[in-house]
Amino acid sequence: MPDPPAREPTPFQQEIATKAARKLRARRSAAGVWFGLGMTGLIGWSVVVPTLLGVAAGIWVDSHYPGGHSWTLMLLVIGLLLGCLNAWHWVSKEDREMRAAQEDDHE
């Protein structure tokens, strides 16, 4: 006896299958609360480290070459700007990856 012809899945069945696949992919990629906390820490350190390096370099320059300008303050601002650019880079990279994953889910 031949098998009955396969029926097309209903839109509801397709939606359930898509959501189930997305959920399984999310579990495999370990995205979640810990991933979010890790990204927050990474972004924080990417700002703090250049800022502190700028302060340390500024203190050293001020102690070895005293002058009318505060190198500590100037290098602090430069370090902070570099740290913010670095954080922006990480956030935009993660945003692009999340958008690409969402587009894959909708296809």
C-alpha positions in Angstrom: 0.0 0.0 0.0 1.6 3.3 -1.0 2.2 6.0 1.5 -0.3 8.9 1.5 1.0 12.1 -0.1 2.7 14.5 2.3 0.6 17.5 3.2 2.0 21.1 3.2 2.5 22.3 6.8 0.1 24.9 7.9 1.4 28.4 8.8 0.9 27.6 12.5 3.0 24.5 12.1 5.7 26.5 10.3 5.7 29.1 13.1 6.1 26.5 15.8 8.9 24.8 13.9 10.7 28.1 13.5 10.4 29.0 17.2 11.5 25.5 18.2 14.6 25.8 16.0 15.4 29.3 17.3 15.1 28.0 20.9 17.5 25.1 20.2 19.9 27.4 18.5 19.9 29.8 21.5 20.6 26.9 23.9 23.5 25.8 21.8 25.0 29.2 21.4 24.9 29.7 25.2 23.3 33.1 24.8 21.5 34.2 27.9 21.9 36.0 31.2 25.6 34.9 31.6 26.4 36.0 28.1 24.8 39.4 28.7 26.7 39.9 31.9 29.9 38.8 30.2 29.4 41.3 27.4 28.7 44.1 30.0 31.9 43.2 31.7 33.8 43.2 28.5 32.4 46.6 27.5 33.2 48.0 30.9 36.8 46.8 30.8 37.3 48.0 27.3 36.5 51.6 28.6 38.3 51.3 31.9 41.7 49.9 30.8 42.5 52.6 28.2 41.3 55.3 30.6 43.6 54.0 33.4 46.5 53.6 31.1 46.0 57.2 30.0 46.0 58.4 33.6 49.1 56.4 34.4 50.9 57.7 31.4 49.8 61.3 32.2 51.0 61.0 35.8 54.4 59.7 34.6 54.7 62.5 32.0 53.7 65.2 34.5 56.2 63.9 37.0 59.1 63.8 34.5 58.3 66.8 32.4 56.4 69.4 34.6 54.8 72.2 32.6 51.9 74.4 32.3 49.5 71.7 31.0 48.1 68.8 32.8 49.1 65.7 30.8 47.2 63.5 33.3 43.9 65.2 32.4 44.6 65.3 28.7 45.6 61.6 28.5 42.7 60.7 30.7 40.3 62.2 28.2 42.1 60.6 25.3 42.0 57.2 27.0 38.3 57.6 27.7 37.6 58.4 24.1 39.6 55.5 22.9 37.8 53.2 25.4 34.4 54.5 24.2 35.4 53.9 20.6 36.5 50.4 21.5 33.2 49.7 23.4 31.2 51.0 20.4 33.1 48.6 18.2 32.2 45.6 20.3 28.6 46.6 20.7 28.1 47.2 16.9 29.8 43.9 16.1 27.5 42.0 18.5 24.5 43.9 17.1 25.4 42.9 13.5 25.8 39.3 14.6 22.4 39.3 16.4 20.7 40.9 13.4 22.2 38.3 11.0 21.0 35.5 13.3 17.5 37.0 13.4 17.4 37.3 9.6 18.5 33.6 9.4 15.6 32.8 11.7 13.0 34.6 9.5 14.1 32.9 6.3 
